[in-house]
Amino acid sequence: MVEQVLQEVRIGARRLVHGALRRPFVRHVGILTIANGVGAVLSFMQGILVARWLGPELYGVAALVMSVPSLVYTFFDARSAEASVKFLSEFDARGERERALAMCKVGYTVDFTIAVVAFLVILLLSPWAAKSIVKRPEMGWLIILYGSAFLPRALTGTSYAVLATLGRFPSIALIDTLTNFLRVGLVLGLVGLGWQVAGFVWGNAIAMATTGLLYGILAYSLVKSRWGRSWLSADWSYLKGLWREVISFLAYNDLNALLGLIPKQLDVVLLGYFRNPIEVGYYRLAKTLAGAVGYVVGPLQSVVYPEFAKLWGIGDMKAFRQKTRKLALQVGLPLAAVTACGVMLLPFILPALLGQSYDPAVPAAQLLLLGSAIWLGFFWLKPVYFAHGVIKQWSLVIGTFSLATLVGWLLIVPFYGFIGMSIWWTTSVALVYVGLGVSVYYVQFADSRLIPDWDEYTSQLVLKRAITGTNADLLKNYARGKVLDAGCGTGIRLNQVATWSGVELAVGVDIGMPGLRYAKQNCPAISVICASVYNLPFKDEQFDFIYSIDVVEHLDDPRTALKEFYRVCKTNAYLFIQTPNYPIKRLYDFLHFLKGSRDTLWDDPTHVSKLNSNKLVKLLVEVGFKVEQVQARNILFEKYLPWLEKLKLNPIGVIIGQKVIVIARKA
């Protein structure tokens, strides 16, 4: 009996393991985690041995020598890899090869330009940095040497984005593993031969340059095989209409990188300036140990970011929310808990490995590891924000965090040294990531529990034979030729539009299958397609008139939908948009509740984009439309005071109307 139970357990375990390995997410994260685990072990061994061989003071000097070029490069770094992953994932998912090639060219150009500028700055700063920060003027040439390695490293960012977009995570893991072995071998070999600080810097510089070259060579061949030719011959004009979005993303990403340098690079420099190389050595060791968590965060973010970007690109918001929830509760939370448990083991591990000379580093290592555990628990936050394209908001948060960190360090470090620096950093990380996590939860999870499945939602429309009210006469004035109803629901209105004179073809799109089935069965005059307004299945400039009535308020990203409307709209054709007019719409909700025609005072949970006339007009202009008319629909008491009808075209009426209608033309 016992043997039978054990046999069943073994069979079940094998099935579980095989099933997990068949899932791409688990397989890719596993491969990268193994590679990063190897890197973490190698880095740990290197850190322990080099710290013992050099001692706290020389170990601190080596850290300062490499921190100066890293600080300068981070100051200029645009982090184009994030932008490249976002746009390459979207372009590849939609089969837009020319745009993908053009995006590659933009990424490589930006990265190499930044590397050249950063190297020139390092040349100018090296004498001062060697004297004032490292406090060893003879180390100036090593600062320049390490800075020169950032030139070939410039190939890494966009090349990594290409590999991640195409799912070549095993190749990423292989390159990282090989270069980690190369780095550790060179560093230990050169330091062991007596090169001391110079050996440490030379080993890291050679490994960093090799990494960039390997990534660049592999990505070049993959681009040619996937998208037909080299990115060197790409035409930037294919990004026409997207330049504003691409440049904005790069600019805010550059700002984000600039703000992020404070906790990542400036800490060691400030500690060296205000205190001494010995404290730098303690802090650097503690930071290296806590930084091992990054070997787990990196693979997780590398895999989930392209997946989030693709879900966003095709407009599958339901899957986006489900994936976020799953990653937060089933991956981030358990990993953070396990890491936090490791904090208690450090007082026993460090003295045994490094001896009594590094005992002062234990409290700092515990504090930094606790902060890293929090970072690991919320690893999914950055991919979520970047996939949404709300990098401006992310940069604002990181900017506030970095400013608070810098001010705290300037006040604390001169008096409390590396311990005070560690306490302040961990406290700041906890406040920022927990706050962002709670914010995302209430935006995506708490509200989404109230949002019905769209099939269920449209089922209710079918039962009620519902049709949203609008200004039918105004709609009729513009409907002609090929007409598209973006968000057609049950198709009842579109079926009416199809009977109007001048309308040659009536097409509707929606994602609710019950409504579409009803349309196909009961509305023979129209054609309906199940498709997202984020990715319309039509060629450019297909329609003479597009209308979307009470749809954009249900969209997480109205701008993307409006860009699609612009793309499929013919030149000089018209777009008719109607949406609730926030915040005055809530007053109408209250009055309807008092009247008894509304069941609740709560706002419609499906209204995730609360627009008004100003916001809607701004979005339309940004994507290229020329706004020709703005008017209100439903003004309070207009049934009893007919003269209020005249206010609908008046700016006052537009402000106080329950809904707003905008007529725009593709110029």
C-alpha positions as CSV (number, residue, x, y, z in Angstrom):
1,M,0.0,0.0,0.0
2,V,2.8,2.4,1.0
3,E,4.8,1.5,-2.1
4,Q,1.7,2.2,-4.3
5,V,1.2,5.6,-2.7
6,L,4.9,6.5,-3.2
7,Q,4.7,5.3,-6.8
8,E,1.7,7.6,-7.4
9,V,3.5,10.5,-5.8
10,R,6.6,9.9,-8.0
11,I,4.4,9.8,-11.2
12,G,2.6,12.9,-10.1
13,A,5.8,14.8,-9.5
14,R,7.2,13.8,-12.8
15,R,4.0,15.0,-14.6
16,L,4.2,18.2,-12.7
17,V,7.8,18.8,-13.6
18,H,7.3,17.9,-17.3
19,G,4.2,20.0,-17.5
20,A,6.0,23.0,-16.0
21,L,9.0,22.6,-18.3
22,R,6.7,22.6,-21.3
23,R,5.5,26.1,-20.4
24,P,7.7,28.8,-22.1
25,F,7.6,31.1,-19.1
26,V,8.9,28.5,-16.7
27,R,11.5,27.2,-19.2
28,H,12.8,30.7,-20.1
29,V,12.9,32.0,-16.5
30,G,14.6,28.7,-15.5
31,I,17.3,29.0,-18.1
32,L,18.1,32.6,-17.3
33,T,17.9,31.9,-13.5
34,I,20.4,29.0,-13.9
35,A,22.7,31.2,-15.9
36,N,22.4,34.0,-13.4
37,G,22.7,31.6,-10.5
38,V,26.0,30.5,-12.0
39,G,27.0,34.1,-12.3
40,A,26.0,34.8,-8.7
41,V,28.1,31.9,-7.4
42,L,31.0,33.0,-9.5
43,S,30.7,36.6,-8.4
44,F,30.3,35.6,-4.8
45,M,33.5,33.5,-5.0
46,Q,35.3,36.3,-6.8
47,G,34.1,38.8,-4.2
48,I,35.2,36.7,-1.2
49,L,38.6,35.8,-2.6
50,V,39.4,39.3,-3.9
51,A,38.2,40.9,-0.7
52,R,40.5,38.6,1.3
53,W,43.5,39.1,-1.0
54,L,43.3,42.9,-1.3
55,G,42.0,43.8,2.2
56,P,39.2,46.4,2.9
57,E,41.3,49.4,1.8
58,L,42.5,48.2,-1.6
59,Y,39.1,46.5,-2.2
60,G,37.5,49.9,-1.6
61,V,40.0,51.6,-4.0
62,A,39.1,49.1,-6.8
63,A,35.4,49.7,-6.2
64,L,35.9,53.5,-6.5
65,V,38.0,53.2,-9.7
66,M,35.2,51.3,-11.5
67,S,32.4,53.4,-9.9
68,V,33.6,56.7,-11.5
69,P,33.2,55.5,-15.2
70,S,30.0,53.6,-14.3
71,L,28.6,56.8,-12.8
72,V,29.4,58.9,-15.9
73,Y,28.0,56.3,-18.3
74,T,24.8,55.9,-16.3
75,F,24.4,59.7,-16.3
76,F,24.1,59.6,-20.1
77,D,22.6,56.1,-20.6
78,A,19.2,56.2,-22.3
79,R,18.5,52.6,-21.5
80,S,17.3,52.1,-25.1
81,A,16.9,48.4,-24.4
82,E,13.6,49.0,-22.6
83,A,12.2,51.0,-25.5
84,S,13.5,48.5,-28.0
85,V,11.9,45.6,-26.3
86,K,8.5,47.4,-26.1
87,F,8.4,48.5,-29.7
88,L,10.1,45.5,-31.2
89,S,7.7,43.2,-29.4
90,E,4.7,45.2,-30.7
91,F,6.1,45.4,-34.3
92,D,7.0,41.7,-34.4
93,A,3.6,40.7,-33.0
94,R,1.9,42.7,-35.8
95,G,4.4,41.5,-38.6
96,E,5.7,45.0,-39.2
97,R,9.3,44.1,-40.3
98,E,10.4,47.5,-41.7
99,R,9.4,49.2,-38.4
100,A,11.3,46.6,-36.4
101,L,14.4,47.1,-38.5
102,A,14.1,50.9,-38.2
103,M,13.7,50.5,-34.4
104,C,16.9,48.5,-34.3
105,K,18.8,51.2,-36.1
106,V,17.5,53.8,-33.7
107,G,18.5,51.8,-30.7
108,Y,22.1,51.1,-31.9
109,T,22.6,54.7,-33.0
110,V,21.5,56.1,-29.6
111,D,23.6,53.6,-27.6
112,F,26.8,54.1,-29.5
113,T,26.5,57.9,-29.5
114,I,26.0,57.9,-25.7
115,A,29.0,55.6,-25.2
116,V,31.3,58.0,-27.2
117,V,30.1,61.1,-25.3
118,A,30.5,59.3,-22.0
119,F,34.0,58.2,-22.8
120,L,35.1,61.7,-23.7
121,V,33.7,62.9,-20.4
122,I,35.6,60.2,-18.6
123,L,38.8,61.3,-20.2
124,L,38.3,64.8,-18.9
125,L,37.3,63.8,-15.4
126,S,39.8,61.0,-14.7
127,P,42.6,63.2,-13.2
128,W,40.2,65.0,-10.8
129,A,38.4,61.7,-9.9
130,A,41.6,59.9,-9.2
131,K,42.8,62.7,-6.8
132,S,39.5,63.7,-5.1
133,I,37.4,60.5,-5.0
134,V,39.8,57.5,-5.2
135,K,42.4,59.6,-3.4
136,R,45.1,58.0,-5.4
137,P,46.3,60.1,-8.4
138,E,48.2,57.2,-9.9
139,M,44.9,55.4,-10.6
140,G,43.8,57.8,-13.3
141,W,44.8,55.5,-16.2
142,L,42.8,52.7,-14.8
143,I,39.7,54.9,-14.7
144,I,40.2,55.6,-18.5
145,L,40.9,51.9,-19.2
146,Y,37.6,50.8,-17.6
147,G,35.7,53.7,-19.3
148,S,37.0,52.5,-22.7
149,A,35.2,49.2,-22.2
150,F,31.8,50.9,-22.5
151,L,32.4,51.5,-26.2
152,P,32.0,47.9,-27.3
153,R,29.5,47.4,-24.5
154,A,27.2,49.8,-26.3
155,L,26.2,46.9,-28.6
156,T,24.6,45.1,-25.6
157,G,21.4,47.0,-25.1
158,T,19.6,46.8,-28.4
159,S,21.1,43.4,-29.1
160,Y,19.7,42.1,-25.9
161,A,16.3,43.6,-26.9
162,V,16.4,41.7,-30.2
163,L,17.2,38.4,-28.5
164,A,14.5,38.9,-25.8
165,T,11.9,39.9,-28.4
166,L,12.6,36.7,-30.4
167,G,12.6,34.5,-27.3
168,R,16.3,33.6,-27.6
169,F,16.7,33.4,-23.9
170,P,19.0,30.3,-24.0
171,S,21.4,32.4,-26.1
172,I,21.3,35.2,-23.6
173,A,22.0,32.7,-20.8
174,L,24.9,31.2,-22.8
175,I,26.6,34.6,-23.4
176,D,26.1,35.7,-19.8
177,T,27.6,32.4,-18.5
178,L,30.6,32.5,-20.8
179,T,31.4,36.1,-20.0
180,N,31.0,35.5,-16.3
181,F,33.5,32.7,-16.4
182,L,35.8,34.9,-18.4
183,R,35.5,37.8,-16.0
184,V,36.0,35.7,-12.8
185,G,38.9,33.8,-14.4
186,L,40.7,37.0,-15.5
187,V,40.1,38.8,-12.2
188,L,41.3,36.0,-10.0
189,G,44.2,35.1,-12.3
190,L,45.5,38.7,-12.6
191,V,45.0,39.6,-8.9
192,G,46.6,36.3,-7.9
193,L,49.6,37.1,-10.0
194,G,50.0,40.3,-8.0
195,W,48.4,42.9,-10.2
196,Q,46.1,43.9,-7.3
197,V,43.8,46.8,-8.2
198,A,44.9,46.8,-11.8
199,G,44.1,43.1,-12.2
200,F,40.7,43.6,-10.9
201,V,40.0,46.5,-13.3
202,W,41.5,44.8,-16.3
203,G,39.5,41.6,-15.8
204,N,36.2,43.4,-15.6
205,A,37.0,45.7,-18.5
206,I,37.9,42.8,-20.9
207,A,34.8,40.8,-19.9
208,M,32.5,43.8,-20.4
209,A,33.9,44.5,-23.9
210,T,33.6,40.8,-24.9
211,T,29.9,40.8,-23.7
212,G,29.0,43.6,-26.0
213,L,30.8,42.0,-29.0
214,L,29.1,38.6,-28.5
215,Y,25.7,40.2,-28.2
216,G,26.2,42.4,-31.2
217,I,27.3,39.5,-33.5
218,L,24.5,37.2,-32.6
219,A,21.8,39.9,-32.8
220,Y,23.0,40.9,-36.2
221,S,22.5,37.5,-37.7
222,L,19.1,37.0,-36.0
223,V,17.8,40.3,-37.4
224,K,18.7,39.3,-40.9
225,S,17.1,35.9,-40.6
226,R,13.9,37.2,-38.8
227,W,13.2,40.4,-40.6
228,G,14.9,39.9,-44.0
229,R,18.0,42.1,-44.0
230,S,20.5,44.0,-41.9
231,W,19.4,46.8,-39.7
232,L,22.2,48.9,-41.1
233,S,20.1,49.4,-44.3
234,A,16.9,50.1,-42.4
235,D,14.8,53.2,-43.4
236,W,13.9,55.4,-40.5
237,S,10.9,56.8,-42.4
238,Y,8.9,53.7,-41.4
239,L,8.7,55.1,-38.0
240,K,6.7,58.1,-39.3
241,G,3.8,58.8,-37.0
242,L,5.6,57.0,-34.1
243,W,8.6,59.3,-33.7
244,R,6.8,61.3,-31.0
245,E,6.0,58.2,-29.0
246,V,9.5,56.7,-29.5
247,I,11.4,59.9,-28.6
248,S,9.2,60.5,-25.6
249,F,9.8,56.9,-24.4
250,L,13.6,57.3,-24.9
251,A,13.6,60.7,-23.3
252,Y,11.7,59.6,-20.2
253,N,13.8,56.4,-20.1
254,D,16.9,58.6,-20.2
255,L,15.6,60.6,-17.3
256,N,14.7,57.4,-15.5
257,A,18.2,56.1,-16.0
258,L,19.7,59.4,-14.8
259,L,17.5,59.4,-11.7
260,G,18.3,55.7,-11.1
261,L,22.1,56.4,-10.9
262,I,21.8,57.9,-7.5
263,P,21.1,54.7,-5.6
264,K,23.0,52.5,-8.0
265,Q,26.3,54.4,-8.5
266,L,26.5,57.6,-6.5
267,D,26.5,55.7,-3.2
268,V,30.0,54.4,-3.5
269,V,31.3,57.8,-4.8
270,L,29.7,59.7,-1.9
271,L,31.0,57.3,0.7
272,G,34.5,57.6,-0.7
273,Y,34.3,61.4,-0.7
274,F,32.9,61.8,2.8
275,R,34.5,58.9,4.6
276,N,37.4,56.6,3.5
277,P,38.2,53.6,1.3
278,I,37.9,51.2,4.2
279,E,34.2,52.0,4.7
280,V,33.8,51.8,0.9
281,G,35.2,48.2,1.1
282,Y,32.7,47.2,3.8
283,Y,29.8,48.7,1.9
284,R,30.9,47.3,-1.4
285,L,31.0,43.8,0.0
286,A,27.5,44.2,1.6
287,K,26.2,45.6,-1.7
288,T,27.7,42.8,-3.7
289,L,26.0,40.2,-1.4
290,A,22.6,41.9,-1.5
291,G,23.0,42.5,-5.2
292,A,22.9,38.7,-5.9
293,V,19.1,39.1,-5.8
294,G,19.5,41.0,-9.1
295,Y,20.5,37.6,-10.7
296,V,16.9,36.5,-10.0
297,V,15.1,39.8,-10.8
298,G,16.9,40.1,-14.1
299,P,15.7,36.9,-15.7
300,L,12.1,37.4,-14.4
301,Q,11.9,40.9,-15.8
302,S,13.6,39.8,-19.1
303,V,11.0,37.2,-19.7
304,V,7.8,38.9,-18.5
305,Y,8.4,42.3,-20.1
306,P,8.2,41.2,-23.8
307,E,5.1,39.2,-22.8
308,F,3.4,42.2,-21.2
309,A,4.4,44.3,-24.2
310,K,2.8,41.8,-26.6
311,L,-0.4,41.6,-24.6
312,W,-0.6,45.4,-24.5
313,G,0.2,45.6,-28.3
314,I,-2.8,43.3,-29.2
315,G,-5.1,44.9,-26.6
316,D,-5.7,41.8,-24.4
317,M,-6.2,43.7,-21.2
318,K,-7.9,40.8,-19.4
319,A,-4.9,38.5,-19.9
320,F,-2.7,41.4,-18.9
321,R,-4.4,41.8,-15.5
322,Q,-4.5,38.0,-14.9
323,K,-0.8,37.7,-15.6
324,T,0.1,40.6,-13.3
325,R,-1.9,39.1,-10.5
326,K,-0.3,35.6,-11.0
327,L,3.2,37.0,-11.0
328,A,2.6,39.1,-7.9
329,L,1.1,36.5,-5.7
330,Q,2.6,33.2,-7.0
331,V,6.1,34.3,-7.9
332,G,7.1,37.6,-6.3
333,L,5.7,37.1,-2.8
334,P,7.2,33.6,-2.2
335,L,10.6,34.7,-3.5
336,A,10.7,37.7,-1.3
337,A,9.8,35.7,1.8
338,V,12.6,33.2,1.1
339,T,15.1,36.0,0.6
340,A,14.1,37.8,3.8
341,C,14.8,34.5,5.7
342,G,18.4,34.7,4.4
343,V,18.9,38.0,6.4
344,M,19.1,36.0,9.6
345,L,21.9,33.7,8.3
346,L,24.4,36.5,7.3
347,P,25.9,36.9,10.8
348,F,27.0,33.3,10.7
349,I,28.1,33.1,7.1
350,L,30.2,36.3,6.6
351,P,32.6,35.8,9.5
352,A,33.2,32.2,8.6
353,L,34.1,33.2,5.0
354,L,35.9,36.4,5.4
355,G,37.3,36.4,8.9
356,Q,36.9,39.0,11.7
357,S,38.2,41.9,9.5
358,Y,34.8,42.2,7.8
359,D,32.6,41.9,10.8
360,P,31.5,45.6,10.5
361,A,30.0,44.8,7.1
362,V,27.4,42.4,8.6
363,P,24.7,44.9,9.6
364,A,24.9,46.7,6.3
365,A,24.6,43.4,4.4
366,Q,21.5,42.5,6.4
367,L,19.9,45.8,5.7
368,L,20.7,45.8,2.0
369,L,19.5,42.2,1.6
370,L,16.2,43.1,3.3
371,G,15.7,46.0,0.8
372,S,16.6,43.6,-2.1
373,A,14.0,41.1,-0.9
374,I,11.4,43.9,-1.2
375,W,12.6,44.7,-4.7
376,L,12.4,41.0,-5.6
377,G,8.8,40.8,-4.3
378,F,7.8,43.6,-6.6
379,F,9.9,42.7,-9.7
380,W,6.8,42.8,-11.9
381,L,6.2,46.5,-11.3
382,K,8.6,47.9,-13.8
383,P,7.5,45.6,-16.7
384,V,3.9,46.5,-16.0
385,Y,4.6,50.3,-16.1
386,F,6.8,50.1,-19.2
387,A,4.4,47.9,-21.1
388,H,1.7,50.4,-20.4
389,G,3.9,53.1,-21.8
390,V,3.5,55.2,-18.7
391,I,7.2,55.7,-18.3
392,K,6.6,59.4,-17.4
393,Q,4.8,58.3,-14.2
394,W,7.5,55.7,-13.5
395,S,10.2,58.4,-13.9
396,L,8.3,60.7,-11.6
397,V,8.3,58.1,-8.9
398,I,11.9,57.1,-9.4
399,G,12.8,60.8,-9.4
400,T,11.1,61.4,-6.1
401,F,12.8,58.2,-4.6
402,S,16.2,59.3,-5.9
403,L,15.9,62.8,-4.6
404,A,14.9,61.6,-1.2
405,T,17.7,59.1,-1.2
406,L,20.3,61.7,-2.2
407,V,19.1,64.2,0.4
408,G,19.1,61.6,3.1
409,W,22.6,60.4,2.2
410,L,24.0,63.9,2.2
411,L,22.6,64.4,5.7
412,I,23.4,61.0,7.1
413,V,26.7,59.7,5.5
414,P,29.1,62.4,6.9
415,F,28.0,61.4,10.4
416,Y,26.9,57.7,10.3
417,G,28.8,56.4,7.3
418,F,27.9,53.2,5.5
419,I,25.5,51.9,8.2
420,G,23.4,55.1,7.9
421,M,23.5,54.8,4.1
422,S,22.2,51.2,4.2
423,I,19.4,52.1,6.6
424,W,18.2,55.0,4.5
425,W,18.3,53.0,1.2
426,T,16.3,50.1,2.6
427,T,13.7,52.4,4.1
428,S,13.3,54.3,0.8
429,V,13.0,51.1,-1.2
430,A,10.3,49.8,1.1
431,L,8.2,52.9,0.9
432,V,8.4,53.3,-2.9
433,Y,7.8,49.7,-3.9
434,V,5.1,48.9,-1.4
435,G,3.4,52.2,-2.3
436,L,3.6,51.4,-6.1
437,G,2.4,47.8,-5.5
438,V,-0.7,49.0,-3.6
439,S,-1.4,51.5,-6.3
440,V,-1.3,49.0,-9.1
441,Y,-3.4,46.6,-7.0
442,Y,-6.2,49.0,-6.7
443,V,-6.0,50.2,-10.3
444,Q,-5.8,46.7,-11.9
445,F,-7.0,44.1,-9.4
446,A,-9.5,45.6,-7.0
447,D,-11.4,47.4,-9.8
448,S,-11.1,44.5,-12.2
449,R,-13.0,42.3,-9.8
450,L,-16.0,44.5,-10.5
451,I,-15.5,44.5,-14.3
452,P,-17.5,41.7,-15.9
453,D,-16.2,39.5,-18.6
454,W,-16.9,41.2,-21.9
455,D,-18.8,38.2,-23.2
456,E,-21.1,38.5,-20.2
457,Y,-21.3,42.3,-20.6
458,T,-22.5,42.0,-24.3
459,S,-24.8,39.2,-23.3
460,Q,-26.7,41.7,-21.2
461,L,-26.8,44.1,-24.2
462,V,-28.3,41.3,-26.3
463,L,-31.0,40.6,-23.7
464,K,-31.9,44.3,-23.4
465,R,-31.6,44.9,-27.2
466,A,-29.6,47.8,-25.9
467,I,-28.4,50.7,-28.1
468,T,-26.5,53.6,-26.7
469,G,-28.1,57.0,-27.4
470,T,-26.4,59.6,-29.5
471,N,-27.2,62.5,-31.9
472,A,-28.5,60.4,-34.8
473,D,-29.0,63.4,-37.1
474,L,-25.4,64.5,-36.6
475,L,-24.2,61.0,-37.2
476,K,-26.3,60.8,-40.4
477,N,-24.7,64.0,-41.8
478,Y,-21.3,62.4,-41.9
479,A,-22.0,58.7,-42.6
480,R,-21.0,57.8,-46.2
481,G,-19.1,55.3,-48.3
482,K,-17.3,52.6,-46.2
483,V,-18.4,53.0,-42.6
484,L,-16.7,51.4,-39.5
485,D,-18.4,51.1,-36.1
486,A,-15.6,50.6,-33.6
487,G,-17.2,48.9,-30.7
488,C,-20.4,47.8,-32.5
489,G,-21.9,45.7,-29.6
490,T,-25.1,44.0,-30.9
491,G,-24.8,45.8,-34.3
492,I,-28.3,47.3,-33.9
493,R,-27.2,50.8,-34.6
494,L,-24.9,49.8,-37.4
495,N,-27.7,48.0,-39.1
496,Q,-29.7,51.3,-39.1
497,V,-26.7,53.2,-40.4
498,A,-26.4,50.6,-43.3
499,T,-29.8,51.7,-44.6
500,W,-28.9,55.4,-44.9
501,S,-28.3,56.8,-48.3
502,G,-24.7,57.2,-49.2
503,V,-23.5,54.3,-47.1
504,E,-22.0,51.6,-49.3
505,L,-20.5,49.2,-46.7
506,A,-21.1,48.9,-43.0
507,V,-18.5,47.1,-40.9
508,G,-18.4,46.6,-37.2
509,V,-15.7,45.4,-34.8
510,D,-16.1,44.3,-31.1
511,I,-14.6,41.8,-28.7
512,G,-17.8,40.6,-27.2
513,M,-18.9,37.4,-28.9
514,P,-22.5,37.3,-27.8
515,G,-23.1,40.7,-29.3
516,L,-21.4,39.7,-32.5
517,R,-23.4,36.5,-32.8
518,Y,-26.6,38.5,-32.3
519,A,-25.5,40.9,-35.1
520,K,-24.8,38.0,-37.5
521,Q,-28.2,36.4,-36.9
522,N,-30.3,39.6,-36.9
523,C,-28.5,42.3,-38.8
524,P,-28.0,41.0,-42.4
525,A,-27.1,44.4,-43.8
526,I,-23.7,44.6,-42.0
527,S,-20.4,42.7,-41.6
528,V,-19.0,42.2,-38.1
529,I,-15.6,41.0,-37.0
530,C,-14.2,40.0,-33.6
531,A,-11.2,42.3,-33.2
532,S,-9.7,44.7,-30.7
533,V,-9.7,48.5,-31.5
534,Y,-6.0,48.3,-30.5
535,N,-5.2,46.2,-33.5
536,L,-7.8,46.7,-36.3
537,P,-7.6,44.0,-39.0
538,F,-7.7,46.4,-41.9
539,K,-5.1,47.9,-44.2
540,D,-4.3,51.6,-44.1
541,E,-6.9,54.2,-45.3
542,Q,-9.8,51.9,-45.8
543,F,-12.8,53.8,-44.4
544,D,-14.7,57.0,-45.4
545,F,-16.3,57.4,-41.9
546,I,-15.5,55.9,-38.5
547,Y,-17.6,56.3,-35.4
548,S,-17.1,55.0,-31.9
549,I,-19.9,55.7,-29.4
550,D,-19.3,55.2,-25.7
551,V,-16.3,53.0,-26.2
552,V,-13.1,54.9,-25.4
553,E,-14.0,55.2,-21.7
554,H,-13.7,51.4,-21.5
555,L,-10.1,51.4,-22.9
556,D,-7.0,51.4,-20.8
557,D,-5.1,53.1,-23.6
558,P,-7.4,55.3,-25.7
559,R,-4.4,56.8,-27.5
560,T,-3.5,53.5,-29.2
561,A,-7.1,53.0,-30.3
562,L,-7.3,56.6,-31.8
563,K,-4.0,55.9,-33.6
564,E,-5.6,52.8,-35.2
565,F,-8.7,54.9,-36.2
566,Y,-6.3,57.4,-37.8
567,R,-4.4,54.6,-39.7
568,V,-7.5,53.0,-41.2
569,C,-9.3,56.3,-41.9
570,K,-9.0,57.7,-45.4
571,T,-7.5,61.2,-45.9
572,N,-10.2,63.9,-45.4
573,A,-12.5,61.2,-43.9
574,Y,-14.3,61.9,-40.6
575,L,-14.2,60.4,-37.1
576,F,-17.2,60.6,-34.8
577,I,-16.4,60.0,-31.1
578,Q,-18.8,60.1,-28.1
579,T,-17.8,59.5,-24.5
580,P,-19.0,60.4,-21.0
581,N,-17.9,63.9,-19.9
582,Y,-16.1,63.5,-16.6
583,P,-16.3,64.7,-13.9
584,I,-19.7,66.3,-14.5
585,K,-21.0,62.9,-15.6
586,R,-21.0,61.9,-11.9
587,L,-23.5,64.6,-11.1
588,Y,-25.9,63.1,-13.7
589,D,-25.3,59.7,-12.1
590,F,-26.3,61.1,-8.7
591,L,-29.5,62.7,-10.1
592,H,-30.4,59.5,-11.9
593,F,-29.9,57.6,-8.7
594,L,-32.3,60.0,-6.9
595,K,-34.8,59.6,-9.7
596,G,-34.6,55.8,-9.5
597,S,-33.3,55.2,-13.0
598,R,-29.9,54.1,-11.6
599,D,-29.2,51.3,-9.2
600,T,-26.1,52.6,-7.5
601,L,-24.1,55.7,-6.7
602,W,-20.9,54.0,-7.7
603,D,-19.3,54.8,-11.1
604,D,-19.3,52.3,-13.9
605,P,-16.3,50.1,-13.1
606,T,-15.7,49.5,-16.8
607,H,-14.9,53.2,-17.3
608,V,-11.2,53.0,-16.9
609,S,-10.4,56.1,-18.9
610,K,-12.3,59.1,-17.5
611,L,-12.2,61.7,-20.4
612,N,-13.8,65.1,-21.1
613,S,-13.8,67.4,-24.1
614,N,-10.3,68.9,-23.4
615,K,-8.7,65.5,-22.9
616,L,-10.3,63.9,-25.9
617,V,-9.5,66.8,-28.2
618,K,-5.9,66.7,-27.0
619,L,-5.6,63.0,-27.8
620,L,-7.1,63.4,-31.2
621,V,-4.8,66.2,-32.1
622,E,-1.7,64.3,-30.8
623,V,-2.4,61.3,-33.1
624,G,-2.9,63.6,-36.2
625,F,-6.7,64.4,-36.4
626,K,-8.0,67.9,-37.0
627,V,-10.9,68.6,-34.7
628,E,-13.8,70.4,-36.5
629,Q,-16.7,70.3,-34.0
630,V,-17.2,69.7,-30.3
631,Q,-20.7,69.5,-28.8
632,A,-22.5,68.3,-25.7
633,R,-25.1,65.6,-25.4
634,N,-27.8,65.7,-22.7
635,I,-27.8,69.0,-20.8
636,L,-29.5,69.1,-17.4
637,F,-33.2,70.1,-17.7
638,E,-33.1,70.4,-21.5
639,K,-36.4,68.5,-21.7
640,Y,-38.1,71.2,-19.6
641,L,-36.2,74.2,-20.9
642,P,-35.9,73.9,-24.7
643,W,-33.6,76.9,-25.0
644,L,-30.9,74.9,-23.3
645,E,-30.5,72.9,-26.5
646,K,-28.7,75.9,-28.0
647,L,-26.0,75.5,-25.4
648,K,-24.8,72.2,-26.9
649,L,-22.4,73.9,-29.3
650,N,-21.4,76.5,-26.7
651,P,-18.3,76.0,-24.6
652,I,-20.4,76.3,-21.5
653,G,-22.7,73.5,-22.7
654,V,-19.7,71.3,-23.5
655,I,-18.5,71.7,-19.9
656,I,-21.9,70.9,-18.3
657,G,-23.2,68.2,-20.7
658,Q,-23.4,64.6,-19.6
659,K,-21.5,63.4,-22.7
660,V,-19.3,65.0,-25.2
661,I,-19.3,64.4,-29.0
662,V,-16.2,65.3,-31.1
663,I,-16.1,65.4,-34.9
664,A,-12.5,65.2,-36.3
665,R,-11.1,64.9,-39.8
666,K,-7.9,63.2,-41.0
667,A,-6.2,66.1,-42.7
